[in-house]
């Protein structure tokens, strides 16, 4: 369990490194009258606010706040209490959510994902073939789900793409392949369709494996293919671990947005990037927090959905 929270907190650390003033903590929860003072100035206490060392968070009577530090500790500040970021002293109660941030950050940086002065990843590449189109098309057909993300495999799976094939192909179909590009399933689709839903057995998907899918014409064989769109499925042991770790977050005494921020980063740890951005979108709509904006940019970029990522630059 600590291992997963180490990766979550490493992601927090990488994102916080982007602040104009180097931040070392993020405000995860605000309930009631909470004030923040930094370098002599008062800041608005909102979910996702990034805090540098020396920032003071104070909760008024009956209020409450929680601050997640890079150290892996969640500080809970109750009514009448205050907490100074970077300090272990004070009346705020702390809960250790994990350690090993330095090692995790090194691993991320080695993969070209370390922090830059702009706070985004050093190098982001979408799934190979993400921008592919198909023969005779004026506009590229783009896969929108699942693309560059992991799935929790349920009874059914839904595939979606940006526009219909139309009358360009005869006998259009969706083709699913395994990691070795072995064809697992060829399922006919409507020329007007922009999605396809089928049982996991019909698509021959299993848990804990990597796959790709594409659209093609099946007239005279499989041809006229779009680009391949890669995805993966969680293994049973990962599903179990995820449920346990999500349960730990749910048990924390913080608000829904705070739990959402932590859950989104837990989804990141399991490469459930589609779940991650879906969790963050409503939080962004409510808070407009730069921290949340950076996480959304990161998630969409990793899925190769650059037009969506651009909204959060």
JOURGI-V742765 format. One record per residue. N is the residue number from 0. RES is the residue in three letters. OMEGA is omega in degrees with one decimal (* if undefined). BURIAL is b if it has 9 or more other C-alpha atoms within 8 Angstrom, else e. D_CENTER is the distance of its C-alpha to the mean C-alpha in Angstrom with 2 decimals. Layout:
<<N | RES | OMEGA | BURIAL | D_CENTER> <N | RES | OMEGA | BURIAL | D_CENTER>>
//
This chain:
<<0 | UNK | 178.4 | e | 18.63> <1 | UNK | -178.4 | e | 19.04> <2 | UNK | -178.9 | b | 17.50> <3 | UNK | 179.9 | b | 14.06> <4 | UNK | 175.4 | b | 14.40> <5 | UNK | 179.3 | b | 15.63> <6 | UNK | 177.0 | b | 12.45> <7 | UNK | -175.8 | b | 10.52> <8 | UNK | 174.5 | b | 13.36> <9 | UNK | 178.4 | b | 13.53> <10 | UNK | 175.4 | b | 10.18> <11 | UNK | -177.1 | b | 11.82> <12 | UNK | 179.1 | b | 14.96> <13 | UNK | -178.8 | b | 13.83> <14 | UNK | 179.9 | b | 12.48> <15 | UNK | -177.2 | b | 15.61> <16 | UNK | -176.1 | b | 17.82> <17 | UNK | -173.8 | b | 17.59> <18 | UNK | 176.8 | b | 19.61> <19 | UNK | 169.3 | e | 23.09> <20 | UNK | -173.4 | e | 24.41> <21 | UNK | -178.1 | b | 22.60> <22 | UNK | 178.3 | b | 20.60> <23 | UNK | 179.5 | b | 20.51> <24 | UNK | 178.7 | b | 19.10> <25 | UNK | 178.9 | b | 17.07> <26 | UNK | -174.6 | b | 18.54> <27 | UNK | -175.1 | b | 16.57> <28 | UNK | 176.8 | b | 19.27> <29 | UNK | 176.9 | b | 22.35> <30 | UNK | -179.7 | b | 25.11> <31 | UNK | -175.5 | b | 28.42> <32 | UNK | 180.0 | b | 30.13> <33 | UNK | 179.4 | b | 28.11> <34 | UNK | 177.4 | b | 29.21> <35 | UNK | 175.6 | b | 27.84> <36 | UNK | 179.6 | b | 30.21> <37 | UNK | -179.6 | b | 29.32> <38 | UNK | 177.1 | e | 32.09> <39 | UNK | -179.3 | e | 34.47> <40 | UNK | 177.6 | e | 32.40> <41 | UNK | 179.4 | e | 30.88> <42 | UNK | 176.3 | e | 27.21> <43 | UNK | -179.3 | e | 25.66> <44 | UNK | 178.6 | b | 23.86> <45 | UNK | 177.3 | b | 20.61> <46 | UNK | 178.0 | b | 17.29> <47 | UNK | 177.6 | b | 15.17> <48 | UNK | -178.4 | b | 18.46> <49 | UNK | -171.1 | b | 18.55> <50 | UNK | 177.0 | b | 21.73> <51 | UNK | 175.3 | b | 23.98> <52 | UNK | 179.4 | b | 26.51> <53 | UNK | 177.1 | b | 29.42> <54 | UNK | -178.6 | b | 27.62> <55 | UNK | 177.9 | b | 29.21> <56 | UNK | -177.9 | b | 27.54> <57 | UNK | 179.4 | b | 30.24> <58 | UNK | 177.9 | b | 30.15> <59 | UNK | -178.7 | b | 33.12> <60 | UNK | 179.1 | e | 35.19> <61 | UNK | -179.4 | b | 33.20> <62 | UNK | -176.5 | b | 29.87> <63 | UNK | 176.4 | b | 26.94> <64 | UNK | 176.4 | b | 23.99> <65 | UNK | -177.8 | b | 21.51> <66 | UNK | 177.3 | b | 20.39> <67 | UNK | -178.9 | b | 17.95> <68 | UNK | 177.9 | b | 19.53> <69 | UNK | -179.3 | b | 18.58> <70 | UNK | -178.7 | e | 21.23> <71 | UNK | -179.9 | b | 19.08> <72 | UNK | 176.0 | b | 21.21> <73 | UNK | -178.9 | b | 20.55> <74 | UNK | -179.4 | b | 23.65> <75 | UNK | -178.0 | b | 24.97> <76 | UNK | -178.5 | b | 27.49> <77 | UNK | -176.7 | b | 29.85> <78 | UNK | 179.0 | b | 32.60> <79 | UNK | -179.7 | b | 34.96> <80 | UNK | 174.6 | b | 32.87> <81 | UNK | 179.1 | b | 31.28> <82 | UNK | 177.7 | b | 29.03> <83 | UNK | -178.3 | b | 29.16> <84 | UNK | -179.1 | b | 25.99> <85 | UNK | -178.6 | e | 26.89> <86 | UNK | 176.7 | e | 29.60> <87 | UNK | -179.5 | e | 29.96> <88 | UNK | 176.6 | e | 33.07> <89 | UNK | -173.7 | e | 33.41> <90 | UNK | -177.6 | e | 33.28> <91 | UNK | 178.2 | b | 29.51> <92 | UNK | -178.9 | e | 28.51> <93 | UNK | 175.7 | e | 25.79> <94 | UNK | -178.7 | e | 23.71> <95 | UNK | 179.8 | e | 22.53> <96 | UNK | 178.6 | b | 18.99> <97 | UNK | -179.6 | b | 19.32> <98 | UNK | 177.2 | b | 20.62> <99 | UNK | -177.3 | e | 20.53> <100 | UNK | -177.1 | b | 18.28> <101 | UNK | 179.8 | e | 20.63> <102 | UNK | -179.5 | e | 20.53> <103 | UNK | 179.5 | b | 16.75> <104 | UNK | 177.2 | b | 16.74> <105 | UNK | -179.8 | b | 19.55> <106 | UNK | 179.1 | e | 17.78> <107 | UNK | 179.9 | b | 14.86> <108 | UNK | 179.5 | b | 17.65> <109 | UNK | 179.0 | e | 19.66> <110 | UNK | 179.5 | e | 17.07> <111 | UNK | -175.5 | b | 17.28> <112 | UNK | -178.3 | b | 14.12> <113 | UNK | -177.4 | b | 16.08> <114 | UNK | 172.7 | b | 16.44> <115 | UNK | -179.5 | b | 18.81> <116 | UNK | 179.2 | e | 20.96> <117 | UNK | 174.4 | e | 18.75> <118 | UNK | 178.5 | b | 15.61> <119 | UNK | -178.3 | b | 13.72> <120 | UNK | -178.6 | b | 13.51> <121 | UNK | -176.4 | b | 17.06> <122 | UNK | 179.7 | e | 16.61> <123 | UNK | 177.6 | b | 14.07> <124 | UNK | 176.7 | e | 15.39> <125 | UNK | 177.8 | b | 14.30> <126 | UNK | -179.5 | b | 15.46> <127 | UNK | 179.0 | e | 19.24> <128 | UNK | -175.7 | e | 21.12> <129 | UNK | -175.9 | b | 18.33> <130 | UNK | -177.2 | e | 20.88> <131 | UNK | 175.7 | b | 23.71> <132 | UNK | 174.2 | b | 26.15> <133 | UNK | -173.8 | b | 29.18> <134 | UNK | 176.6 | e | 32.90> <135 | UNK | -177.7 | e | 34.65> <136 | UNK | 176.3 | e | 31.67> <137 | UNK | -180.0 | e | 31.70> <138 | UNK | -177.9 | e | 27.98> <139 | UNK | 172.8 | b | 25.31> <140 | UNK | -174.7 | b | 23.86> <141 | UNK | 174.2 | b | 20.10> <142 | UNK | 179.9 | b | 18.05> <143 | UNK | 176.9 | b | 15.21> <144 | UNK | -12.1 | e | 14.17> <145 | UNK | -179.6 | b | 13.57> <146 | UNK | 176.2 | b | 12.95> <147 | UNK | -177.8 | b | 11.30> <148 | UNK | 173.2 | b | 9.23> <149 | UNK | 178.3 | b | 10.62> <150 | UNK | 165.2 | b | 12.41> <151 | UNK | -172.7 | e | 14.23> <152 | UNK | 178.3 | b | 17.60> <153 | UNK | -179.7 | e | 19.70> <154 | UNK | 179.2 | e | 23.19> <155 | UNK | 178.0 | b | 22.15> <156 | UNK | 178.2 | b | 19.70> <157 | UNK | 176.2 | b | 19.20> <158 | UNK | -179.7 | b | 18.98> <159 | UNK | 177.2 | b | 18.85> <160 | UNK | -166.7 | b | 20.09> <161 | UNK | -179.9 | b | 20.98> <162 | UNK | -177.4 | e | 24.72> <163 | UNK | 177.4 | b | 27.53> <164 | UNK | -179.8 | b | 29.67> <165 | UNK | -175.7 | e | 32.75> <166 | UNK | -177.9 | e | 36.15> <167 | UNK | -177.3 | e | 35.25> <168 | UNK | 169.8 | b | 35.17> <169 | UNK | 178.6 | e | 37.30> <170 | UNK | 179.1 | b | 35.91> <171 | UNK | -178.9 | b | 32.16> <172 | UNK | 171.2 | b | 29.91> <173 | UNK | -176.5 | b | 26.44> <174 | UNK | 179.9 | b | 26.61> <175 | UNK | -179.2 | b | 24.42> <176 | UNK | 175.8 | b | 24.88> <177 | UNK | -175.9 | b | 24.01> <178 | UNK | 179.4 | b | 22.97> <179 | UNK | -179.2 | e | 26.65> <180 | UNK | 173.3 | e | 26.78> <181 | UNK | -176.7 | e | 29.08> <182 | UNK | -178.9 | b | 29.27> <183 | UNK | -176.4 | b | 28.37> <184 | UNK | 173.5 | b | 28.80> <185 | UNK | -176.1 | b | 30.12> <186 | UNK | 180.0 | e | 29.83> <187 | UNK | 176.5 | e | 31.66> <188 | UNK | 176.0 | b | 29.95> <189 | UNK | 178.7 | e | 31.56> <190 | UNK | -179.7 | b | 32.08> <191 | UNK | -173.7 | e | 30.79> <192 | UNK | 171.6 | b | 27.62> <193 | UNK | 176.3 | b | 24.09> <194 | UNK | 179.4 | e | 22.61> <195 | UNK | 179.9 | b | 23.80> <196 | UNK | -178.5 | e | 23.48> <197 | UNK | 177.1 | b | 25.16> <198 | UNK | 179.1 | b | 25.55> <199 | UNK | -179.7 | b | 23.90> <200 | UNK | -179.7 | e | 27.49> <201 | UNK | 178.8 | e | 28.38> <202 | UNK | 178.0 | b | 25.56> <203 | UNK | 177.7 | e | 26.43> <204 | UNK | 177.3 | e | 22.89> <205 | UNK | -179.3 | e | 22.67> <206 | UNK | 175.2 | b | 20.22> <207 | UNK | -178.8 | b | 19.06> <208 | UNK | 178.7 | b | 19.70> <209 | UNK | -176.1 | b | 18.56> <210 | UNK | 168.7 | b | 19.67> <211 | UNK | 178.2 | b | 20.01> <212 | UNK | 176.6 | b | 21.49> <213 | UNK | 175.6 | b | 23.54> <214 | UNK | -177.0 | b | 26.22> <215 | UNK | 170.4 | b | 29.84> <216 | UNK | 179.2 | b | 33.42> <217 | UNK | 176.2 | b | 35.36> <218 | UNK | -178.7 | e | 38.75> <219 | UNK | -177.9 | e | 40.77> <220 | UNK | 178.8 | e | 37.93> <221 | UNK | -178.6 | b | 34.22> <222 | UNK | -179.5 | b | 34.05> <223 | UNK | -172.1 | b | 32.65> <224 | UNK | 166.3 | b | 29.13> <225 | UNK | 173.1 | b | 26.00> <226 | UNK | 175.5 | b | 23.53> <227 | UNK | 178.4 | b | 21.68> <228 | UNK | -172.8 | b | 18.05> <229 | UNK | 173.2 | b | 16.53> <230 | UNK | 179.1 | b | 14.40> <231 | UNK | 177.8 | b | 14.85> <232 | UNK | 179.1 | b | 15.47> <233 | UNK | 174.8 | b | 15.14> <234 | UNK | -179.8 | b | 18.54> <235 | UNK | -179.5 | e | 20.36> <236 | UNK | 177.5 | e | 20.26> <237 | UNK | 178.0 | b | 16.47> <238 | UNK | -179.8 | b | 16.42> <239 | UNK | -179.1 | e | 19.02> <240 | UNK | 178.4 | b | 17.39> <241 | UNK | -179.4 | b | 14.10> <242 | UNK | 179.5 | e | 16.44> <243 | UNK | -177.4 | b | 18.40> <244 | UNK | 175.9 | b | 15.68> <245 | UNK | 176.8 | b | 14.27> <246 | UNK | 178.7 | e | 17.98> <247 | UNK | 177.4 | e | 18.38> <248 | UNK | -178.2 | b | 15.89> <249 | UNK | -177.9 | e | 17.66> <250 | UNK | -180.0 | e | 20.94> <251 | UNK | -178.9 | e | 20.36> <252 | UNK | 179.0 | e | 22.64> <253 | UNK | -177.9 | b | 20.25> <254 | UNK | -175.8 | b | 19.40> <255 | UNK | -179.4 | e | 16.90> <256 | UNK | 177.5 | b | 14.75> <257 | UNK | 177.1 | b | 14.83> <258 | UNK | 178.3 | b | 13.87> <259 | UNK | 178.1 | b | 10.96> <260 | UNK | 179.2 | b | 9.74> <261 | UNK | 179.7 | b | 10.37> <262 | UNK | 179.8 | b | 9.02> <263 | UNK | -179.8 | b | 5.45> <264 | UNK | 173.2 | b | 6.08> <265 | UNK | 176.4 | b | 8.04> <266 | UNK | 176.9 | b | 5.79> <267 | UNK | -178.0 | b | 4.41> <268 | UNK | 179.9 | b | 8.20> <269 | UNK | -179.7 | b | 9.08> <270 | UNK | 175.0 | e | 7.27> <271 | UNK | -170.7 | b | 6.46> <272 | UNK | 177.6 | b | 4.06> <273 | UNK | 176.9 | b | 6.50> <274 | UNK | -179.4 | b | 6.47> <275 | UNK | -176.6 | b | 3.24> <276 | UNK | 177.8 | b | 5.04> <277 | UNK | 178.0 | e | 8.11> <278 | UNK | -175.5 | b | 8.03> <279 | UNK | -174.9 | b | 7.78> <280 | UNK | -179.9 | b | 10.33> <281 | UNK | 177.4 | e | 13.24> <282 | UNK | 176.9 | b | 12.77> <283 | UNK | -179.2 | b | 12.99> <284 | UNK | -178.7 | e | 15.95> <285 | UNK | -169.4 | e | 17.67> <286 | UNK | -173.6 | b | 17.20> <287 | UNK | -178.5 | b | 16.69> <288 | UNK | 178.1 | b | 15.64> <289 | UNK | 179.0 | e | 15.15> <290 | UNK | 179.6 | b | 12.72> <291 | UNK | 178.4 | b | 10.34> <292 | UNK | 180.0 | b | 11.33> <293 | UNK | 179.0 | b | 10.48> <294 | UNK | 178.1 | b | 6.85> <295 | UNK | 177.9 | b | 6.88> <296 | UNK | -179.5 | b | 9.16> <297 | UNK | -177.6 | b | 7.37> <298 | UNK | -179.9 | b | 4.55> <299 | UNK | 179.3 | b | 7.75> <300 | UNK | -178.4 | b | 9.91> <301 | UNK | 176.3 | b | 8.74> <302 | UNK | 179.9 | b | 9.42> <303 | UNK | -179.2 | b | 12.60> <304 | UNK | -169.5 | b | 12.46> <305 | UNK | 177.8 | b | 14.31> <306 | UNK | 176.4 | e | 16.12> <307 | UNK | 179.2 | b | 13.10> <308 | UNK | -177.6 | b | 11.83> <309 | UNK | 179.7 | e | 15.45> <310 | UNK | -174.3 | e | 15.36> <311 | UNK | 177.8 | b | 13.44> <312 | UNK | * | e | 15.65>>
//
